[in-house]
Amino acid sequence: MALPPPPPGDGAAALPLPPGTDMTGICFRDQLWLNTYPLDRNLVFDYFALSPFYDITCNNESLRSRQIHPLDMSQLMMMTGMEYVLSEVMEPHLFVIRKQRRSNSDKVDHLLAYYILDGSIYQAPLLGNVFASRISRTMHHISKAFSIACSKLEKIGNETESDAAASESKTQKEAVDFKELIRIDKILVTLQKKLPPAPPPPPYPEGYVPPSASEEKAPDDLLASEALPPVIDPIIDQGPAKRPRFQ
């Protein structure tokens, strides 16, 4: 017979999830119980039975109803069906409980695992889910790395455009500097007009005769004539041996 749907509204009235489903996203902790009883290998199963991870149809519940310790392996090995066993213990911090299906005294099929860490109960994820999560995260990082590499390659391919933009900005900067030079020249011309004219040169001392323009030019002509080689006639000054003979 199917269970009726949970009533809408209050979340506290909602039915718990059936045991065996994926409940890795939830955590159970009963602080009142932890303050009352010690958490050890003898009482850890009673604490686990309070959580939503516990299946009341297991063989351990049958042993509890008969006042037998629910983790008694000598009794569980004589039964078949669903059971919980305590696989790892590190008192009082860590307890690992394994859910399994027993076919006979020697054959069991492991189904799920739960661990109690410092009083909080969790469902351990399946190995396939762990691998799927790791692969998905790895693919995400690889895809992100390729996206970054593609963006870098696009920047390298657009170097010509960036060079053109840089040259344009440089031309604009030079134009701005040229205007600044013109402005400074205008300021200097304005200041020069405001200053008084330069005074005349002082007079020559008494008895000194300044040289005329022809006298100043004569030494230059003399130096030029000394520097030039003498003009040689190509026929007369070559000597009798070099003269051409006419018959």
C-alpha angles and dihedrals in degrees: 000000000000120000116246117251116265115265114257123246116034113064092205090067092056116114117251120250115269113259115262096039123116105282099155090123096063134070131200126209131162107194093180092058091046090053091051105041133033117249106234138131092278097054102026093093092053088054092047090051089064093062127088088243091073120100111209091202092069125112090248090066090053090055091049091054088055092050092251122134106265093224097052102132094194089064097039093053090060092055134069129216136045119353143160124227132187106239106169130024131186103165127247101358109043134034125168119202121190124205114212143161116236120210097175139338092289105031123072132160116215112225113166141352131217129190132200111211115187091330098316117112121214136174112238114233120245118260092241091054091050092052092046091051093048093047092048091051091047092051090050092054092045091051090049091050092052091049091053091047092051091051090052091050091051089054091051091050092052096055092113091057091049091049091052090050090049093051091048091051089048091052090050090050092051091050090053091050092050091054089050091054091051090051092051091049091054091051091051092049091051092051091048091054091052092054120086119255119273115268119250118264117268118264123262117261119264115280095019115125114199114226119254124241093255092052092048090052096047098073090051091053090048093052091048091051092050093050095052117082119238119270112252123203108231093219112027100042097045094084132241095286093059098044115109114246119228120202 
